[in-house]
Amino acid sequence: PSAAPKAAGNLVLVEVASEQARIFRAENGLTAAGSIPLDGHSLVGQPLPVADGFLVARSDGRIFKLNPDGSPSDKSLNLAQQLQAGFLKLGEQIIIPGLDGSLYSVKPDLQR
């Protein structure tokens, strides 16, 4: 692993050589659920549980949606800005801070 594992709910994400983040479900040991590409970047913060899965952010501003079982969905969002830290949940609003101090609002379905 190239960074400490990240966990949310029953999921554990492990970064492998800045190439991919492998996703495991903590059921009967660790069961592989899938992976997301890192393309030389790292994950930022912990995965955020949302009603229909999880949000995972990459340092280059790409956000991925995982299904409730941890498998990657077909939804992603590119903020096109470097990210400084992980998600902040303020009531029903989801915010993620950019490297320059900007705050970006993100919807759970990754629609803009």
C-alpha positions in Angstrom: 0.0 0.0 0.0 1.1 3.6 -0.7 -1.0 5.1 2.0 -3.0 4.1 5.1 -6.2 2.2 4.4 -9.4 4.2 4.5 -12.7 2.9 5.9 -16.4 3.7 5.9 -19.3 1.5 6.8 -18.2 -2.0 6.0 -15.8 -0.9 3.3 -12.0 -0.7 3.3 -10.0 1.0 0.5 -6.3 0.3 0.0 -4.2 2.4 -2.3 -1.8 0.3 -4.4 1.3 2.1 -5.8 -0.7 5.2 -6.8 -2.2 3.1 -9.6 -5.5 1.9 -8.1 -7.5 1.9 -4.9 -8.7 -1.7 -4.2 -12.1 -1.9 -2.4 -12.9 -4.6 0.1 -16.0 -5.5 2.1 -15.5 -6.5 5.7 -17.7 -9.6 5.5 -16.3 -13.0 6.5 -12.8 -11.6 6.3 -12.2 -9.1 3.5 -14.0 -9.7 0.2 -12.9 -7.9 -2.9 -15.5 -5.6 -4.2 -13.6 -3.8 -7.0 -11.2 -1.0 -7.7 -11.0 2.5 -8.9 -8.1 4.0 -10.9 -5.7 6.5 -9.1 -3.7 7.5 -12.2 -0.8 8.6 -10.1 -3.0 10.5 -7.6 -4.0 9.6 -4.0 -7.3 9.4 -2.2 -8.3 12.4 -0.1 -10.1 11.9 3.3 -12.3 9.0 4.2 -15.1 7.6 1.9 -18.4 9.4 2.7 -21.5 7.2 3.2 -24.5 8.5 1.3 -28.1 7.1 1.0 -27.3 4.9 -2.0 -23.6 4.2 -1.6 -20.3 6.0 -0.9 -18.4 9.0 -2.4 -14.6 8.7 -2.8 -12.4 11.7 -3.7 -9.1 11.7 -5.5 -6.5 14.4 -5.0 -6.8 15.7 -8.5 -10.5 16.5 -8.0 -12.2 13.4 -9.4 -15.0 12.0 -7.3 -16.2 8.5 -7.7 -19.5 6.9 -6.6 -19.5 3.4 -5.1 -22.6 1.2 -4.9 -23.7 0.1 -1.4 -21.8 -3.2 -1.9 -18.6 -1.3 -2.6 -18.5 -1.9 -6.3 -17.7 1.1 -8.5 -20.8 2.7 -10.1 -20.7 4.4 -13.5 -21.0 7.8 -11.9 -18.0 10.2 -11.4 -17.5 13.9 -11.3 -14.4 15.9 -12.2 -14.1 19.2 -10.3 -10.9 19.9 -12.3 -9.3 21.3 -9.1 -6.8 19.8 -6.7 -8.4 18.8 -3.4 -7.0 19.6 0.0 -9.0 17.4 2.3 -11.9 15.0 2.4 -15.7 15.6 2.5 -17.4 17.7 5.1 -21.1 17.0 5.7 -22.9 20.0 7.0 -26.5 19.0 7.6 -27.7 17.7 4.2 -25.0 19.6 2.3 -21.7 17.9 1.2 -18.7 20.2 0.8 -15.1 19.4 -0.3 -12.2 21.9 0.0 -10.0 22.7 -2.9 -6.2 23.1 -2.5 -6.6 26.9 -3.0 -9.2 27.2 -0.2 -12.3 27.1 -2.4 -15.2 25.1 -1.2 -17.1 22.9 -3.6 -20.6 21.7 -3.1 -21.2 18.1 -4.2 -24.6 16.3 -4.6 -24.8 12.6 -3.5 -25.8 11.6 -7.1 -22.7 13.6 -8.4 -25.0 15.8 -10.6 -23.8 19.4 -11.0 
